[in-house]
Amino acid sequence: MKKFNSVLSYIFIIIMSVITLFPFVYMILSSFMTFQEATSLPPTLIPKHFQWENFRLAMEQAPFVRYFFNTIIVAGLSTIGTLITSILAAFALVKLEFKYKNVVILCMAALLMVPYEVTVFTNYQTIAQLGLLDTYTALIVPSLASVFYIFYLNGYLASIPLSYYKAAKIDGCSDLEFIRRILIPLAKPSLFTMGILSFINGWNSFLWPILVTNSKEMRLLSNGLSSFATESGTNVQLQMAASTIAIVPILILYLIFRKQIIRGVVKSGIKG
């Protein structure tokens, strides 16, 4: 019976893996097809001749270099800001004692239940009133802190004995020195995972950038792909090539660091 259940589990995993991976694999294969192959019915799975020029044509029809630059800048700076604010906030919540600490934690937990769509328009009004629309500041500043990642780090930092902090204070170590010399080295797996996930989230950001940017030069990759799909019309193969250009780098990043990501998630104590 155990062997039978095991076989069923493996079959289920394989089926779900195929369902999950097929759209990505087909997108990559379609990027090498001709227009006739990409739009044929029944669909063509393997291109007869790989059309490498599709990628060149896609890059020529839209400023993807600029989109890549904008996305890397915004995702990179947002990730650095998130790491800094999250480690400082999580340290304060876990290691420090202050008045109304439980109230602060309760309010932050309540914020996790508020849908992103509820706050995005109030954030937009704030950015618009400050005259920051269509700037890197508008794209970066709202992403410099995350309640989710603060709680993500909380689970990991809570496992670090409080005696480490007390011993450091006895030796004359300030809070910032303790964070820099002791806490960050101990929390490297969790911080690494958080940085990768935050960068991926910034890379895939769509709604906020499209609200606060107006010019083509300030678009991020996801917004550029959306407009490219409209501008390129029925050139499905070029749309697939552009999508592959945007997705492959982040897939490579995940494949390289997948072990570190899984290790960080397991050690953080976050489940589900």
C-alpha positions, 0 to 999 in steps of 0.5 A, a space after each residue: 500500500 505504501 508503494 502504491 501511494 508513493 507511485 500515485 504521489 510521483 505521478 501527481 507531482 509529474 503531472 502538476 510539473 508538466 502543467 506548470 512548466 508547459 506554458 514556459 517551455 512553449 513560450 520559449 519554443 514559440 519565440 523561435 517559430 515563424 508567424 505561421 508556426 506560432 499561429 497554426 492550429 493545431 499548435 506547432 510544438 517544435 519549430 522546423 527551423 529556429 528563427 534566432 532573428 526573432 530576438 533581434 527584431 524584438 529588440 529593435 522594435 522596442 527599447 528593451 535595453 532601457 527597460 532592462 536598465 530601469 528594472 534593474 535599478 528599481 528592483 536593485 535599490 528597492 531590494 537594498 532598501 527592503 533589506 535594511 528596513 526589514 533587518 532594523 525593524 525585525 531586530 527592534 521587534 525581537 530583541 528590544 523592549 519598548 512601550 506598546 510593543 505588542 500594539 505595534 506588532 498587532 498593527 503590523 500584523 493587521 496590515 498584512 490583511 489589507 489587500 495591496 489594491 486598497 493602498 495603491 491609490 492612496 500611495 498614488 495620491 501622495 506621490 502625485 501631490 509631491 510632484 514625483 510622478 514619472 521619476 525613479 523616486 516614485 518607483 522606488 520609495 514605496 517599495 523600501 519597506 515591507 511588513 511581510 519581510 519584517 515578519 519573515 525575518 522575525 521568525 528567523 531572528 527569534 531563533 537567535 538566543 537573546 544571550 548573544 545580544 546581552 553579551 554584546 551589550 556587556 562588551 560595549 557593543 552598540 545596537 548597530 554594531 550588534 546588527 552588523 557584526 553578529 546579527 547579519 552574519 547569523 541571518 545570512 541565509 534568511 537575508 539572502 532568500 529575502 533579497 532574491 524574492 524581493 528582487 524577483 517581486 520588483 522585476 515582475 512589478 506591473 501595476 504600480 509602475 504603470 500608474 506612476 510613469 507616463 513616458 516610455 523612457 521610465 517604463 519597467 520591463 513588464 510595462 514595456 512588454 505589455 505595450 510591445 504586445 499592443 504595438 507589435 500587433 499579430 506578430 506573436 513570435 516577436 511577443 514570445 521572443 520579447 517575453 523570453 528575453 524578460 523571463 529567462 534572466 530571472 529563471 536563471 537567477 532562481 535556478 542558480 540560487 534555488 538551494 539558498 532560497 529553500 534553505 532560507 525559507 525553511 530556517 525562517 520558520 515561515 510555513 505555507 
